[in-house]
């Protein structure tokens, strides 16, 4: 499919697609001097977006995609790399959660103190 169809299919912009191509995250085939996007490209795009939603950077995604290309989709190295990345992201989320809980507790305490003054 042409880029215009691909953009509609994944609901993004041409600039985003070109950026992902520059990073080797989306790799359309070239047919008669034109890019041709496939179902694999759609799936890769959705995988990128899903990884970004859980906090992965594009650099993280690049590393994962490179492992996938060199070692295969179900390789132990790829799975271990994903597990390591997910563990790091989970640690980060847990830390943020603790900080938010602490902030929530402070706000609640302050509100109670202010309510007592009324």
Long-range contacts (C-beta under 8 A, 24 or more apart in sequence): 1-36, 1-37, 1-38, 2-34, 2-35, 2-36, 2-37, 3-35, 3-37, 5-37, 6-37, 6-41, 6-42, 9-42, 10-42, 10-45, 10-46, 12-45, 17-45, 20-45, 20-48, 23-58, 23-62, 24-62, 24-65, 24-66, 25-58, 25-61, 25-62, 25-65, 54-86, 54-89, 55-89, 55-92, 55-93, 56-85, 56-89, 60-85
